[in-house]
Amino acid sequence: MSAYQALYRKYRPQTFDDVSGQMAVTQTLKTQLQTGHLSHAYLFTGSRGTGKTSCAKILAKAVNCENLIDGNPCNTCTACRAIDSGSCMDVLEIDAASNNGVDNVRDLRDDAVYTPSQVRMRVYIIDEVHMLSISAFNALLKIIEEPPEHLMFILATTELHKVPATILSRCQRFSFRRISQEDIAARLQYVAYQENIDLDDGAARVLARLADGGMRDGLSLLDQCASATTGELTAERIYACLGIAGEQTCAEMMGYIADHNSAKALALFDRLYADGKDLGAMLDELCCLTRDLMVLKTAGSSGLTMLSGVAADEDAKALASRFSDGELMRIMTCLQQTVSGFTRSASRRMDAELCILTLCQPELSLDAQSLNARISRIEEKIKTGSFTVMATEAPPAAQPKSPDPPPAEDPVTPTEEPPAATVQDQAPVGFWVDLVGAIKGELKAPLSGFFAPTPNAPVQGIVQGNELILLCANAFTLEMVNKPAVLELAARKASALLERPITARAVDKNAVPKKNGKMEHLLNFGRAHSDVVKINNT
């Protein structure tokens, strides 16, 4: 029985045309091979799993191929077969991570001067070249600058900034970009078809998103999930196999965070934890979703191409509108700090629960970012006109009192004039709601936030005859509303609704005149005197 070969090894590209998502690089190399304008040193740079080593091996075969086909190696000649099997001693792949000393490079340099014995050109592929020491780079420098005609160097690295400038200037540099999710999903579908794996389109998109631009990661995930389950490979089975929460669950969690519902958020987290979901992966998914919501909120439709794939539907746009920019920034920072602290944490579950509780209740934290998030949320509510004052318990209605008794009898506190708010409103039912809707459409924030169809709004309106009285909750509200433009707008809209000429004026409902100022003064003096006597007696 033959040994099983991993999918990423079994389906490694054998020609430049097989390489996915790197058209600019492969087309340039094919043109150089066809015209014979080859360099003596190449530097391939890019993130992991994007095809650097694969292209290096294809290039090594192509420069030695006996039957080159449109810049691609034939894979059938003696040189191609020897290089594929690893038996060709003139094409060497060296891991710089384990051969990074100056002595290793000196041995390589001494062997490189000899002419190849099996093929036309001796090729050295140095993978992870940034791991070489400074002295090793210096030993390699001279032979890269002026190599023999039969020698070619192909360097590959994921960290370009660690390669000295003296090496960079002597190589042709090719940057391998991250492979798009569409290209990865298409390749996964091809491999699944070849391996008789029933891969659902949704599952292919999930694997492509989790691969994060690396084809090798996508194939490894497909290999893992296909071997762990039978039947059709769906997105739900991918989530179960890899121990991640999934897009819908993350969106549900973000909805609870938007509603500040700590109980439901912690209950959902407890269910995921009981199902064996990885806490780090769960918070990473929330980070990706938060990032997508930030892109949707700040860039709008033009940012759809920048999404990671977690939030590419209309539901995500609606979810993004429930957060302010400051809140999303606070959520992202809190999640990243929690994930980074997992490596030194004594209890990951406790840290994750504390993180979710902090996200749901920003008032628990008094740092500058949390305060900014809360302020920005209020600002957005005022801007959209959805800001209302919190409801408070209304005071009990004043009971009618008997007339004042004669002075000789026990005095009773005089009654005050009823405020204007208690006068019967002569407007039809629903008039104030319709009037508020008409006024808010022409007022800008923050002035529009004072008008709301709720009993506890800062401004209330009643109609007395042909006059609209705007009752303001305090002096500040009165100052904002008592302006000619606002009053004229309110009178015009009220006239249109009631179909008769209406005038408007604004009053402070707290500024109510007293019925008997002299008697009130005496009562206040009596109250103060009794308080002094009470203090002296104690």
Secondary structure, DSSP 8 states (H G I E B T S, - for coil): ------HHHHT---SGGG--S-HHHHHHHHHHHHHT---SEEEEEESTTSSHHHHHHHHHHHHH-SS-BTTB--S-SHHHHHHHHT--TTEEEEETTTS-SHHHHHHHHHHHTS--SSSSSEEEEEETGGGS-HHHHHHHHHHHHS--TTEEEEEEES-GGGS-HHHHTTSEEEEE----HHHHHHHHHHHHHHTT--B-HHHHHHHHHHHTT-HHHHHHHHHHHHHH--S-B-HHHHHHHHT---HHHHHHHHHHHHTT-HHHHHHHHHHHHHTT--HHHHHHHHHHHHHHHHHHHHHGGGGGGG--SSS-SHHHHHHHTTS-HHHHHHHHHHHHHHHHGGGG-S-HHHHHHHHHHHHH-GGG--SHHHHHHHHHHHHHHHHHT---------------------TTS----------GGGS---S-TTHHHHHHHHHHTT--TTGGGGB-SSTTSSEEEEEETTEEEEEESSHHHHHHH-SHHHHHHHHHHHHHHHTS--EEEEEETT----S-HHHHHHHHHHHHHHHHHHHHH-
